[in-house]
Amino acid sequence: MYAALPRDDLDSPSPDRAVLAAFAELARSTGEGPVAELGCGPGPVTAHLRGLGLDVFGVDLSPAMIDLARETYPDLRFEVGSMDALDLADGTLNGIVSWYSIIHTPPQDLPAYFAEFRRVLAPGGHLLLAFFESEGEPVTPFDHKVTTAYRWPLDALAELAAQAGFAETGRLLRAPREGERFRRGHLLLHAAEQQP
C-alpha cells in the first residue's frame, strides 16, 4: 500500500523543510486565502503546512488515502478530487503545493494539470512543485512502486509551467540522501497577473 512507503522526513532539519517554509512565508505574505496540497496522500505534508501557519486542506484522487488522512489528522480538511479537474472556483487559492504528486502524470498530460493549477490560483498566488530530477537527461520514466513515474529536468519543467502562466520565484536541487535513488527538484513559482 502506498501509505506504507517511506516518505520524506519532515521532523528534522532538511532542504525539504526549508523549501516548504519558504513557500509558507511567501503564501502568508500575499494574502489570507486557502492553500491546497494537491495529491496529498495520507496527509503529512498538509499537516506540516498547517504547522507553518497556513489555512490548508488536502486533495487526493484516492478515497483510501483521504480516509487515512482524515483518520490521522481529524482536525484537517481532506477531499477526494482530481488535480486536473478541481471543484474550486477560479482564483480561489492563495497557494498550491504539489509534493511529488505530478510524478505519475505522463508528460503529454502535464500541461492540462498546470492549466488547472493556474485557473484556481489567485493572481500572485504561489505554487510549489517537488519532483524527481533527471540529472540533465530528457524527461525519463522510471519504475516506481505504485506505477510508472517520470523524472524531469528542472529547466524543462520550469518552461512548461511558464507556458501555463507561472513565473519562477526560485529553485532548489538537492542530492539524494541515503536510500534515495534520484536527485530531488523543487520549483517555487507564482501565478502571473495575466494569463497567457
Contact map, one row per residue, 1 for C-alpha under 8 A:
1111100000000000000000000000000000000000000000000000000000000000000000000000000000000000000000000000000000000000000000000000000000000000000000000000000000000000000000000000000000000000000000000000
1111100000000000000000000000000000000000000000000000000000000000000000000000000000000000000000000000000000000000000000000000000000000000000000001100000000000000000000000000000000000000000000000000
1111100000000000000000000000000000000000110000000000000000000000100000000000000000000000000000000000000000000000000000000000000000000000000000000000000000000000000000000000000000000000000000000000
1111110000000000000000000000000000000000000000000000000000000000000000000000000000000000000000000000000000000000000000000000000000000000000000000000000000000000000000000000000000000000000000000000
1111111000000000000000000000000000000000000000000000000000000000000000000000000000000000000000000000000000000000000000000000000000000000000000000000000000000000000000000000000000000000000000000000
0001111100000000000000000000000000000000000000000000000000000000000000000000000000000000000000000000000000000000000000000000000000000000000000000000000000000000000000000000000000000000000000000000
0000111110000000000000000000000000000000000000000000000000000000000000000000000000000000000000000000000000000000000000000000000000000000000000000000000000000000000000000000000000000000000000000000
0000011111000001000000000000000000000000000000000000000000000000000000000000000000000000000000000000000000000000000000000000000000000000000000000000000000000000000000000000000000000000000000000000
0000001111110000000000000000000000000000000000000000000000000000000000000000000000000000000000000000000000000000000000000000000000000000000000000000000000000000000000000000000000000000000000000000
0000000111111101100000000000000000000000000000010000000000000000000000000000000000000000000000000000000000000000000000000000000000000000000000000000000000000000000000000000000000000000000000000000
0000000011111000000000000000000000000000000000000000000000000000000000000000000000000000000000000000000000000000000000000000000000000000000000000000000000000000000000000000000000000000000000000000
0000000011111100100000000000000000000000000000000000000000000000000000000000000000000000000000000000000000000000000000000000000000000000000000000000000000000000000000000000000000000000000000000000
0000000001111110110000000000000000000000000000000000000000000000000000000000000000000000000000000000000000000000000000000000000000000000000000000000000000000000000000000000000000000000000000000000
0000000001011111110000000000000000000000000000000000000000000000000000000000000000000000000000000000000000000000000000000000000000000000000000000000000000000000000000000000000000000000000000000000
0000000000001111111000000000000000000000000000000000000000000000000000000000000000000000000000000000000000000000000000000000000000000000000000000000000000000000000000000000010000000000000000000000
0000000101000111111100000000000000000000000000000000000000000000000000000000000000000000000000000000000000000000000000000000000000000000000000000000000000000000000000000000000000000000000000000000
0000000001011111111110000000000000000000000000000000000000000000000000000000000000000000000000000000000000000000000000000000000000000000000000000000000000000000000000000000000000000000000000000000
0000000000001111111111000000000000000000000000000000000000000000000000000000000000000000000000000000000000000000000000000000000000000000000000000000000000000000000000000000000000000000000000000000
0000000000000011111111100000000000000000000000000000000000000000000000000000000000000000000000000000000000000000000000000000000000000000000000000000000000000000000000000001000000000000010000000000
0000000000000001111111110000000000000000000000001000000000000000000000000000000000000000000000000000000000000000000000000000000000000000000000000000000000000000000000000000000000000000000000000000
0000000000000000111111111000000000000000000000000001000000000000000000000000000000000000000000000000000000000000000000000000000000000000000000000000000000000000000000000000000000000000000000000000
0000000000000000011111111100000000000000000000000000000000000000000000000000000000000000000000000000000000000000000000000000000000000000000000000000000000000000000000000000000000000000000000000000
0000000000000000001111111110000000000000000000000000000000000000000000000000000000000000000000000000000000000000000000000000011100000000000000000000000000000000000000000000000000000000000100000000
0000000000000000000111111111000000000000000000001001110000000000000000000000000000000000000000000000000000000000000000000000000000000000000000000000000000000000000000000000000000000000000000000000
0000000000000000000011111111100000000000000000000000000000000000000000000000000000000000000000000000000000000000000000000000000000000000000000000000000000000000000000000000000000000000000000000000
0000000000000000000001111111110000000000000000000000000000000000000000000000000000000000000000000000000000000000000000000000010000000000000000000000000000000000000000000000000000000000000000000000
0000000000000000000000111111111000000000000000000000010000000000000000000000000000000000000001100000000000000000000000000000110000000000000000000000000000000000000000000000000000000000000000000000
0000000000000000000000011111111100000000000000000000010000000000000000000000000000000000000000000000000000000000000000000000000000000000000000000000000000000000000000000000000000000000000000000000
0000000000000000000000001111111000000000000000000000000000000000000000000000000000000000000000000000000000000000000000000000000000000000000000000000000000000000000000000000000000000000000000000000
0000000000000000000000000111111100000000000000000000000000000000000000000000000000000000000001000000000000000000000000000001100000000000000000000000000000000000000000000000000000000000000000000000
0000000000000000000000000011111110000000000000000000000000000000000000000000000000000000000001000000000000000000000000000000000000000000000000000000000000000000000000000000000000000000000000000000
0000000000000000000000000001011111000000000000000000001000000000000000000000000000000000000001000000000000000000000000000000000000000000000000000000000000000000000000000000000000000000000000000000
0000000000000000000000000000001111100000000000000000001000000000000000000000000000000000000111100000000000000000000000000000000000000000000000000000000000000000000000000000000000000000000000000000
0000000000000000000000000000000111110000000000000000011110000000000000000000000000000000000111100000000000000000000000000000000000000000000000000000000000000000000000000000000000000000000000000000
0000000000000000000000000000000011111000000000000000011110000000000000000000000000000000000011111000000000000000000000000000000000000000000000000000000000000000000000000000000000000000000000000000
0000000000000000000000000000000001111100000000000000000111100000000000000000000000000000000010111000000000000000000000000000000000000000000000000000000000000000000000000000000000000000000000000000
0000000000000000000000000000000000111111000011000000000111100000000000000000000000000000000000011110000000000000000000000000000000000000000000000000000000000000000000000000000000000000000000000000
0000000000000000000000000000000000011111000000000000000001110000000000000000000000100000000000011110100000000000000000000000000000000000000000000000000000000000000000000000000000000000000000000000
0000000000000000000000000000000000001111100000000000000001111000000000000000000000100000000000000110110000000000000000000000000000000000000000000000000000000000000000000000000000000000000000000000
0000000000000000000000000000000000001111111111000000000001110000000000000000000000000000000000000110100000000000000000000000000000000000000000000000000000000000000000000000000000000000000000000000
0010000000000000000000000000000000000011111000000000000000010100110010000000000000000000000000000000000000000000000000000000000000000000000000000000000000000000000000000000000000000000000000000000
0010000000000000000000000000000000000001111100000000000000000000110110010000000000000000000000000000000000000000000000000000000000000000000000000000000000000000000000000000000000000000000000000000
0000000000000000000000000000000000000001111111100000000001000000010010011000000000000000000000000000000000000000000000000000000000000000000000000000000000000000000000000000000000000000000000000000
0000000000000000000000000000000000000001011111110000000000000000000010000000000000000000000000000000000000000000000000000000000000000000000000000000000000000000000000000000000000000000000000000000
0000000000000000000000000000000000001001001111111000000000000000000000000000000000000000000000000010000000000000000000000000000000000000000000000000000000000000000000000000000000000000000000000000
0000000000000000000000000000000000001001001111111100000111000000000000000000000000000000000000000000000000000000000000000000000000000000000000000000000000000000000000000000000000000000000000000000
0000000000000000000000000000000000000000001111111110000000000000000000001001000000000000000000000000000000000000000000000000000000000000000000000000000000000000000000000000000000000000000000000000
0000000001000000000000000000000000000000000111111111000000000000000000000000000000000000000000000000000000000000000000000000000000000000000000000000000000000000000000000000000000000000000000000000
0000000000000000000100010000000000000000000011111111110100000000000000000000000000000000000000000000000000000000000000000000000000000000000000000000000000000000000000000000000000000000000000000000
0000000000000000000000000000000000000000000001111111111100000000000000000000000000000000000000000000000000000000000000000000000000000000000000000000000000000000000000000000000000000000000000000000
0000000000000000000000000000000000000000000000111111110000000000000000000000000000000000000000000000000000000000000000000000000000000000000000000000000000000000000000000000000000000000000000000000
0000000000000000000010010000000000000000000000011111110000000000000000000000000000000000000000000000000000000000000000000000000000000000000000000000000000000000000000000000000000000000000000000000
0000000000000000000000010000000000000000000000001111111000000000000000000000000000000000000000000000000000000000000000000000000000000000000000000000000000000000000000000000000000000000000000000000
0000000000000000000000010011000001100000000000001111111100000000000000000000000000000000000000000000000000000000000000000000000000000000000000000000000000000000000000000000000000000000000000000000
0000000000000000000000000000000111100000000000000100111110000000000000000000000000000000000000000000000000000000000000000000000000000000000000000000000000000000000000000000000000000000000000000000
0000000000000000000000000000000001111000000001001100011111000000000000000001100000000000000000000000000000000000000000000000000000000000000000000000000000000000000000000000000000000000000000000000
0000000000000000000000000000000001111000000001000000001111100000000000000001111000000000000000000000000000000000000000000000000000000000000000000000000000000000000000000000000000000000000000000000
0000000000000000000000000000000000011111001001000000000111110000000000000000111000000000000000000000000000000000000000000000000000000000000000000000000000000000000000000000000000000000000000000000
0000000000000000000000000000000000011111000000000000000011111000010000000000011111100000000000000000000000000000000000000000000000000000000000000000000000000000000000000000000000000000000000000000
0000000000000000000000000000000000000111100000000000000001111110110000000000011111100000000000000000000000000000000000000000000000000000000000000000000000000000000000000000000000000000000000000000
0000000000000000000000000000000000000010000000000000000000111110000000000000000111100000000000000000000000000000000000000000000000000000000000000000000000000000000000000000000000000000000000000000
0000000000000000000000000000000000000000100000000000000000011111110000000000000110000000000000000000000000000000000000000000000000000000000000000000000000000000000000000000000000000000000000000000
0000000000000000000000000000000000000000000000000000000000011111111000000000000100000000000000000000000000000000000000000000000000000000000000000000000000000000000000000000000000000000000000000000
0000000000000000000000000000000000000000000000000000000000000111111100000000000000000000000000000000000000000000000000000000000000000000000000000000000000000000000000000000000000000000000000000000
0010000000000000000000000000000000000000110000000000000000010111111110000000000000000000000000000000000000000000000000000000000000000000000000000000000000000000000000000000000000000000000000000000
0000000000000000000000000000000000000000111000000000000000110111111111000000011100000000000000000000000000000000000000000000000000000000000000000000000000000000000000000000000000000000000000000000
0000000000000000000000000000000000000000000000000000000000000011111111100000000000000000000000000000000000000000000000000000000000000000000000000000000000000000000000000000000000000000000000000000
0000000000000000000000000000000000000000010000000000000000000001111111110000000000000000000000000000000000000000000000000000000000000000000000000000000000000000000000000000000000000000000000000000
0000000000000000000000000000000000000000111100000000000000000000111111111100010000000000000000000000000000000000000000000000000000000000000000000000000000000000000000000000000000000000000000000000
0000000000000000000000000000000000000000000000000000000000000000011111111111110000000000000000000000000000000000000000000000000000000000000000000000000000000000000000000000000000000000000000000000
0000000000000000000000000000000000000000000000000000000000000000001111111100000000000000000000000000000000000000000000000000000000000000000000000000000000000000000000000000000000000000000000000000
0000000000000000000000000000000000000000011000000000000000000000000111111100000000000000000000000000000000000000000000000000000000000000000000000000000000000000000000000000000000000000000000000000
0000000000000000000000000000000000000000001000100000000000000000000011111111000000000000000000000000000000000000000000000000000000000000000000000000000000000000000000000000000000000000000000000000
0000000000000000000000000000000000000000000000000000000000000000000011111111100000000000000000000000000000000000000000000000000000000000000000000000000000000000000000000000000000000000000000000000
0000000000000000000000000000000000000000000000000000000000000000000001001111100000000000000000000000000000000000000000000000000000000000000000000000000000000000000000000000000000000000000000000000
0000000000000000000000000000000000000000000000100000000110000000000001001111110000000000000000000000000000000000000000000000000000000000000000000000000000000000000000000000000000000000000000000000
0000000000000000000000000000000000000000000000000000000111000000000001000111111000000000000000000000000000000000000000000000000000000000000000000000000000000000000000000000000000000000000000000000
0000000000000000000000000000000000000000000000000000000011110000010011000001111100000000000000000000000000000000000000000000000000000000000000000000000000000000000000000000000000000000000000000000
0000000000000000000000000000000000000000000000000000000011110000010000000000111110000000000000000000000000000000000000000000000000000000000000000000000000000000000000000000000000000000000000000000
0000000000000000000000000000000000000000000000000000000000111110010000000000011111000000000000000000000000000000000000000000000000000000000000000000000000000000000000000000000000000000000000000000
0000000000000000000000000000000000000000000000000000000000111100000000000000001111101110000000000000000000000000000000000000000000000000000000000000000000000000000000000000000000000000000000000000
0000000000000000000000000000000000000000000000000000000000111000000000000000000111111100000000000000000000000000000000000000000000000000000000000000000000000000000000000000000000000000000000000000
0000000000000000000000000000000000000110000000000000000000111000000000000000000011111100000000000000000000000000100110000000000000000000000000000000000000000000000000000000000000000000000000000000
0000000000000000000000000000000000000000000000000000000000000000000000000000000001111100000000000000000000000001110110000000000000000000000000000000000000000000000000000000000000000000000000000000
0000000000000000000000000000000000000000000000000000000000000000000000000000000011111110000000000000000000000000000100000000000000000000000000000000000000000000000000000000000000000000000000000000
0000000000000000000000000000000000000000000000000000000000000000000000000000000011111111000000000000000000000000000100010000000000000000000000000000000000000000000000000000000000000000000000000000
0000000000000000000000000000000000000000000000000000000000000000000000000000000010001111100000000000000000000000000000000000000000000000000000000000000000000000000000000000000000000000000000000000
0000000000000000000000000000000000000000000000000000000000000000000000000000000000000111110100000000000000000000000000010000000000000000000000000000000000000000000000000000000000000000000000000000
0000000000000000000000000000000000000000000000000000000000000000000000000000000000000011111100000000000000000000000000010000000000000000000000000000000000000000000000000000000000000000000000000000
0000000000000000000000000000000000000000000000000000000000000000000000000000000000000001111100000000000000000000000000111100000000000000000000000000000000000000000000000000000000000000000000000000
0000000000000000000000000000000000000000000000000000000000000000000000000000000000000000111111000000000000000000000000111110000000000000000000000000000000000000000000000000000000000000000000000000
0000000000000000000000000000000011000000000000000000000000000000000000000000000000000001111111000000000000000000000000011100000000000000000000000000000000000000000000000000000000000000000000000000
0000000000000000000000000000000011110000000000000000000000000000000000000000000000000000001111110000000000000000000000011100100000000000000000000000000000000000000000000000000000000000000000000000
0000000000000000000000000010011111100000000000000000000000000000000000000000000000000000001111110000000000000000000000001101110000000000000000000000000000000000000000000000000000000000000000000000
0000000000000000000000000010000011110000000000000000000000000000000000000000000000000000000011111000000000000000000000001000111000000000000000000000000000000000000000000000000000000000000000000000
0000000000000000000000000000000000111100000000000000000000000000000000000000000000000000000011111100000000000000000010001000011100000000000000000000000000000000000000000000000000000000000000000000
0000000000000000000000000000000000111100000000000000000000000000000000000000000000000000000000111110000000000000000000000000001110000000000000000000000000000000000000000000000000000000000000000000
0000000000000000000000000000000000001111000000000000000000000000000000000000000000000000000000011111110000000000000000000000001111000000000000000000000000000000000000000000000000000000000000000000
0000000000000000000000000000000000001111000010000000000000000000000000000000000000000000000000001111110000000000000000000000000111100000000000000000000000000000000000000000000000000000000000000000
0000000000000000000000000000000000000000000000000000000000000000000000000000000000000000000000000111111000000000000000000000000011110000000000000000000000000000000000000000000000000000000000000000
0000000000000000000000000000000000000111000000000000000000000000000000000000000000000000000000000111111100000000000000000000000001100000000000000000000000000000000000000000000000000000000000000000
0000000000000000000000000000000000000010000000000000000000000000000000000000000000000000000000000111111110000100000000000000000000100000000000000000000000000000000000000000000000000000000000000000
0000000000000000000000000000000000000000000000000000000000000000000000000000000000000000000000000001111110000000000000000000000000110000000000000000111000000000000000000000000000000000000000000000
0000000000000000000000000000000000000000000000000000000000000000000000000000000000000000000000000000111111000000000000000000000000000000000000000011110000000000000000000000000000000000000000000000
0000000000000000000000000000000000000000000000000000000000000000000000000000000000000000000000000000011111101100000000000000000000000000000000000000110000000000000000000000000000000000000000000000
0000000000000000000000000000000000000000000000000000000000000000000000000000000000000000000000000000000111111100000000000000000000000000000000000000110000000000000000000000000000000000000000000000
0000000000000000000000000000000000000000000000000000000000000000000000000000000000000000000000000000000011111100000000000000000000000000001000000000010000000000000000000000000000000000000000000000
0000000000000000000000000000000000000000000000000000000000000000000000000000000000000000000000000000000001111110000000000000000000000000000000000000000000000000000000000000000000000000000000000000
0000000000000000000000000000000000000000000000000000000000000000000000000000000000000000000000000000000011111111100000000000000000000000000000000000000000000000000000000000000000000000000000000000
0000000000000000000000000000000000000000000000000000000000000000000000000000000000000000000000000000010011111111110000000000000000000000000000000000000000000000000000000000000000000000000000000000
0000000000000000000000000000000000000000000000000000000000000000000000000000000000000000000000000000000000011111111000000000000000000000000000000000000000000001100100000000000000000000000000000000
0000000000000000000000000000000000000000000000000000000000000000000000000000000000010000000000000000000000001111111100000000000000000000000000000000000000000000000000000000000000000000000000000000
0000000000000000000000000000000000000000000000000000000000000000000000000000000000110000000000000000000000001111111110000000000000000000000000000000000000000000000000000000000000000000000000000000
0000000000000000000000000000000000000000000000000000000000000000000000000000000000010000000000000000000000000111111111000000000000000000000000000000000000000000100100000000000000000000000000000000
0000000000000000000000000000000000000000000000000000000000000000000000000000000000000000000000000000000000000011111111100000000000000000000000000000000000000000000100000000000000000000000000000000
0000000000000000000000000000000000000000000000000000000000000000000000000000000000111100000000000000000000000001111111110000000000000000000000000000000000000000000000000000000000000000000000000000
0000000000000000000000000000000000000000000000000000000000000000000000000000000000110000000000010000000000000000111111111000000000000000000000000000000000000000000000000000000000000000000000000000
0000000000000000000000000000000000000000000000000000000000000000000000000000000000000000000000000000000000000000011111111000000000000000000000000000000000000000000111000000000000000000000000100000
0000000000000000000000000000000000000000000000000000000000000000000000000000000000000000011000000000000000000000001111111100000000000000000000000000000000000000000000000000000000000000000000000000
0000000000000000000000000000000000000000000000000000000000000000000000000000000000000101111110000000000000000000000111111100000000000000000000000000000000000000000000000000000000000000000000000000
0000000000000000000000000000000000000000000000000000000000000000000000000000000000000000011111110000000000000000000011111111110000000000000000000000000000000000000000000000000000000000000000100000
0000000000000000000000000000000000000000000000000000000000000000000000000000000000000000011111000000000000000000000000111111100000000000000000000000000000000000000000000000000000000000000000100000
0000000000000000000000000000000000000000000000000000000000000000000000000000000000000000001000000000000000000000000000001111100000000000000000000000000000000000000000000000000000000000000000111100
0000000000000000000000000000010000000000000000000000000000000000000000000000000000000000000001000000000000000000000000001111110000000000000000000000000000000000000000000000000000000000000001111000
0000000000000000000000000010010000000000000000000000000000000000000000000000000000000000000011100000000000000000000000001111111000000000000000000000000000000000000000000000000000000000000001100000
0000000000000000000000100110000000000000000000000000000000000000000000000000000000000000000001110000000000000000000000001001111100000000000000000000000000000000000000000000000000000000000111100000
0000000000000000000000100000000000000000000000000000000000000000000000000000000000000000000000111100000000000000000000000000111110000000000000000000000000000000000000000000000000000000001111100000
0000000000000000000000100000000000000000000000000000000000000000000000000000000000000000000000011110000000000000000000000000011111000000000000000000000000000000000000000000000000000000011110000000
0000000000000000000000000000000000000000000000000000000000000000000000000000000000000000000000001111000000000000000000000000001111100000000000000000000000000000000000000000000000000000111100000000
0000000000000000000000000000000000000000000000000000000000000000000000000000000000000000000000000111100000000000000000000000000111110000000000000000000000000000000000000000000000000001111000000000
0000000000000000000000000000000000000000000000000000000000000000000000000000000000000000000000000011111000000000000000000000000011111000000000000000001100000000000000000000000000000001110000000000
0000000000000000000000000000000000000000000000000000000000000000000000000000000000000000000000000001001000000000000000000000000001111100000000000000011100000000000000000000000000000111100000000000
0000000000000000000000000000000000000000000000000000000000000000000000000000000000000000000000000000000000000000000000000000000000111110000000000000001111000000000000000000100000000111100000000000
0000000000000000000000000000000000000000000000000000000000000000000000000000000000000000000000000000000000000000000000000000000000011111111100000000001111000000000000000000000000000110000000000000
0000000000000000000000000000000000000000000000000000000000000000000000000000000000000000000000000000000000000000000000000000000000001111100000000000000010000000000000000000000000000010000000000000
0000000000000000000000000000000000000000000000000000000000000000000000000000000000000000000000000000000000000000000000000000000000000111110000000000000010000000000000000000000000000000000000000000
0000000000000000000000000000000000000000000000000000000000000000000000000000000000000000000000000000000000000000000000000000000000000111111100000000000010000000000000000000000000000000000000000000
0000000000000000000000000000000000000000000000000000000000000000000000000000000000000000000000000000000000000000000000000000000000000101111100000000000110000000000000000000000000000000000000000000
0000000000000000000000000000000000000000000000000000000000000000000000000000000000000000000000000000000000100000000000000000000000000100111110000000011110000000000000000000000000000000000000000000
0000000000000000000000000000000000000000000000000000000000000000000000000000000000000000000000000000000000000000000000000000000000000100111111000000011100000000000000000000000000000000000000000000
0000000000000000000000000000000000000000000000000000000000000000000000000000000000000000000000000000000000000000000000000000000000000000001111100001111000000000000000000000000000000000000000000000
0000000000000000000000000000000000000000000000000000000000000000000000000000000000000000000000000000000000000000000000000000000000000000000111110001111000000000000000000000000000000000000000000000
0000000000000000000000000000000000000000000000000000000000000000000000000000000000000000000000000000000000000000000000000000000000000000000011111011100000000000000000000000000000000000000000000000
0000000000000000000000000000000000000000000000000000000000000000000000000000000000000000000000000000000000000000000000000000000000000000000001111111100000000000000000000000000000000000000000000000
0100000000000000000000000000000000000000000000000000000000000000000000000000000000000000000000000000000000000000000000000000000000000000000000111110000000000000000000000000000000000000000000000000
0100000000000000000000000000000000000000000000000000000000000000000000000000000000000000000000000000000000000000000000000000000000000000000000011111000000000000000000000000000000000000000000000000
0000000000000000000000000000000000000000000000000000000000000000000000000000000000000000000000000000000100000000000000000000000000000000000000111111100000000000000000000000000000000000000000000000
0000000000000000000000000000000000000000000000000000000000000000000000000000000000000000000000000000000100000000000000000000000000000000000011110111110000000000000000000000000000000000000000000000
0000000000000000000000000000000000000000000000000000000000000000000000000000000000000000000000000000001111000000000000000000000000000000000011110011111000000000000000000000000000000000000000000000
0000000000000000000000000000000000000000000000000000000000000000000000000000000000000000000000000000001111100000000000000000000000010000001111000001111100000000000000000000000000000000000000000000
0000000000000000000000000000000000000000000000000000000000000000000000000000000000000000000000000000001000000000000000000000000000111100001111000000111110000000000000000000000000000000000000000000
0000000000000000000000000000000000000000000000000000000000000000000000000000000000000000000000000000000000000000000000000000000000111100011100000000011111011000000000000000000000000000000000000000
0000000000000000000000000000000000000000000000000000000000000000000000000000000000000000000000000000000000000000000000000000000000001111111000000000001111111000000000000000000000000000000000000000
0000000000000000000000000000000000000000000000000000000000000000000000000000000000000000000000000000000000000000000000000000000000001100000000000000000111111100000000000000000000000000101000000000
0000000000000000000000000000000000000000000000000000000000000000000000000000000000000000000000000000000000000000000000000000000000000000000000000000000011111110000000000000000000000000000000000000
0000000000000000000000000000000000000000000000000000000000000000000000000000000000000000000000000000000000000000000000000000000000000000000000000000000111111111000000000000000000000000000000000000
0000000000000000000000000000000000000000000000000000000000000000000000000000000000000000000000000000000000000000000000000000000000000000000000000000000111111111100000000000000000000000000000000000
0000000000000000000000000000000000000000000000000000000000000000000000000000000000000000000000000000000000000000000000000000000000000000000000000000000001111111110000010000000000000000001000000000
0000000000000000000000000000000000000000000000000000000000000000000000000000000000000000000000000000000000000000000000000000000000000000000000000000000000111111111000000000000000000000000000000000
0000000000000000000000000000000000000000000000000000000000000000000000000000000000000000000000000000000000000010000000000000000000000000000000000000000000011111111100000000000000000000000000000000
0000000000000000000000000000000000000000000000000000000000000000000000000000000000000000000000000000000000000010010000000000000000000000000000000000000000001111111111100000000000000000000000000000
0000000000000000000000000000000000000000000000000000000000000000000000000000000000000000000000000000000000000000000000000000000000000000000000000000000000000111111111110000000000000000000000000000
0000000000000000000000000000000000000000000000000000000000000000000000000000000000000000000000000000000000000000000000000000000000000000000000000000000000000011111111000000000000000000000000000001
0000000000000000000000000000000000000000000000000000000000000000000000000000000000000000000000000000000000000010011001000000000000000000000000000000000000000001111111000000000000000000000000000011
0000000000000000000000000000000000000000000000000000000000000000000000000000000000000000000000000000000000000000000001000000000000000000000000000000000000000000111111100000000000000000000000110111
0000000000000000000000000000000000000000000000000000000000000000000000000000000000000000000000000000000000000000000001000000000000000000000000000000000000000000111111110000000000000000000011110000
0000000000000000000000000000000000000000000000000000000000000000000000000000000000000000000000000000000000000000000000000000000000000000000000000000000000000000110011111000000000000000000011110000
0000000000000000000000000000000000000000000000000000000000000000000000000000000000000000000000000000000000000000000000000000000000000000000000000000000000000100010001111110000000000000001111000000
0000000000000000000000000000000000000000000000000000000000000000000000000000000000000000000000000000000000000000000000000000000000000000000000000000000000000000000000111110000000000000001111000000
0000000000000000000000000000000000000000000000000000000000000000000000000000000000000000000000000000000000000000000000000000000000000000000000000000000000000000000000011111000000000000001110000000
0000000000000000000000000000000000000000000000000000000000000000000000000000000000000000000000000000000000000000000000000000000000000000000000000000000000000000000000011111100000000000111100000000
0000000000000000001000000000000000000000000000000000000000000000000000000000000000000000000000000000000000000000000000000000000000000000000000000000000000000000000000000111110000000000111000000000
0000000000000000000000000000000000000000000000000000000000000000000000000000000000000000000000000000000000000000000000000000000000001000000000000000000000000000000000000011111000000011110000000000
0000000000000010000000000000000000000000000000000000000000000000000000000000000000000000000000000000000000000000000000000000000000000000000000000000000000000000000000000001111100000011100000000000
0000000000000000000000000000000000000000000000000000000000000000000000000000000000000000000000000000000000000000000000000000000000000000000000000000000000000000000000000000111110000111000000000000
0000000000000000000000000000000000000000000000000000000000000000000000000000000000000000000000000000000000000000000000000000000000000000000000000000000000000000000000000000011111111111000000000000
0000000000000000000000000000000000000000000000000000000000000000000000000000000000000000000000000000000000000000000000000000000000000000000000000000000000000000000000000000001111110000000000000000
0000000000000000000000000000000000000000000000000000000000000000000000000000000000000000000000000000000000000000000000000000000000000000000000000000000000000000000000000000000111110000000000000000
0000000000000000000000000000000000000000000000000000000000000000000000000000000000000000000000000000000000000000000000000000000000000000000000000000000000000000000000000000000111111000000000000000
0000000000000000000000000000000000000000000000000000000000000000000000000000000000000000000000000000000000000000000000000000000000000000000000000000000000000000000000000000000111111100000000000000
0000000000000000000000000000000000000000000000000000000000000000000000000000000000000000000000000000000000000000000000000000000000000000000000000000000000000000000000000000000100111110000000000000
0000000000000000000000000000000000000000000000000000000000000000000000000000000000000000000000000000000000000000000000000000000000011100000000000000000000000000000000000000001100011111000000000000
0000000000000000000000000000000000000000000000000000000000000000000000000000000000000000000000000000000000000000000000000000000000011110000000000000000000000000000000000000111100001111100000000000
0000000000000000000000000000000000000000000000000000000000000000000000000000000000000000000000000000000000000000000000000000000001111000000000000000000000000000000000000000111100000111110000000000
0000000000000000000000000000000000000000000000000000000000000000000000000000000000000000000000000000000000000000000000000000000011111000000000000000000001000000000000000011110000000011111000000000
0000000000000000001000000000000000000000000000000000000000000000000000000000000000000000000000000000000000000000000000000000000111100000000000000000000000000000000000000011100000000001111100000000
0000000000000000000000000000000000000000000000000000000000000000000000000000000000000000000000000000000000000000000000000000001111000000000000000000000001000100000000011111000000000000111110000000
0000000000000000000000100000000000000000000000000000000000000000000000000000000000000000000000000000000000000000000000000000011110000000000000000000000000000000000000011110000000000000011111000000
0000000000000000000000000000000000000000000000000000000000000000000000000000000000000000000000000000000000000000000000000000011100000000000000000000000000000000000001111100000000000000001111100000
0000000000000000000000000000000000000000000000000000000000000000000000000000000000000000000000000000000000000000000000000001111000000000000000000000000000000000000001111000000000000000000111110000
0000000000000000000000000000000000000000000000000000000000000000000000000000000000000000000000000000000000000000000001001111111000000000000000000000000000000000000011100000000000000000000011111000
0000000000000000000000000000000000000000000000000000000000000000000000000000000000000000000000000000000000000000000000000011000000000000000000000000000000000000000011100000000000000000000001111110
0000000000000000000000000000000000000000000000000000000000000000000000000000000000000000000000000000000000000000000000000011000000000000000000000000000000000000000000000000000000000000000000111110
0000000000000000000000000000000000000000000000000000000000000000000000000000000000000000000000000000000000000000000000000010000000000000000000000000000000000000000010000000000000000000000000011111
0000000000000000000000000000000000000000000000000000000000000000000000000000000000000000000000000000000000000000000000000000000000000000000000000000000000000000000110000000000000000000000000011111
0000000000000000000000000000000000000000000000000000000000000000000000000000000000000000000000000000000000000000000000000000000000000000000000000000000000000000001110000000000000000000000000000111
